[in-house]
């Protein structure tokens, strides 16, 4: 069991630490201030928790068994990432970008609308194929005997969520130290533009592969 646990933890670390759309969203929102970055990370963790619960209950396996539903989820996820990426690129090339720490920007970060960092993080994570595939394909590959299957999957979900939470806490602490640097207009445009390019690239790749394999 110790070997299985070690292998699972290392796998979780790789999945969490490899930059992807979630990281790009946190970095993009960090240009608007630490609160926006933390709000985006909170949304991502809520999405992670929902997917973990679904995996433990076996619903993700049920969705994975349906090719139509799986394809629909991948297309929806790709479309949302493209939407966020295009918006980020438009914001980066705007001649009059919004200064991050203005009261209006902070108020926008607190809204639970379509532009809310929390909603962006949660929806992006829920529709992120990488996270869904992680729960669906890797959980069955590890065996924490003598625990029963349900307890094993619950333990794996908890381990993954704790590792993800620790990573985002460390990331937010690091970003908080460079708030002044991130708030500079030129730096903000570069980060927002780079994050947008990542989101467009990931979304476009997912959409292309999905349509080709459909």
HELIX and SHEET records of a PDB file:
HELIX    1   1 UNK A    2  UNK A   17  1                                  16    
HELIX    2   2 UNK A   21  UNK A   30  1                                  10    
HELIX    3   3 UNK A   34  UNK A   57  1                                  24    
HELIX    4   4 UNK A   59  UNK A   65  1                                   7    
HELIX    5   5 UNK A   67  UNK A   92  1                                  26    
HELIX    6   6 UNK A  103  UNK A  110  1                                   8    
HELIX    7   7 UNK A  117  UNK A  126  1                                  10    
HELIX    8   8 UNK A  129  UNK A  133  1                                   5    
HELIX    9   9 UNK A  134  UNK A  138  3                                   5    
HELIX   10  10 UNK A  139  UNK A  141  5                                   3    
HELIX   11  11 UNK A  149  UNK A  177  1                                  29    
HELIX   12  12 UNK A  179  UNK A  182  1                                   4    
HELIX   13  13 UNK A  185  UNK A  213  1                                  29    
END                                                                             
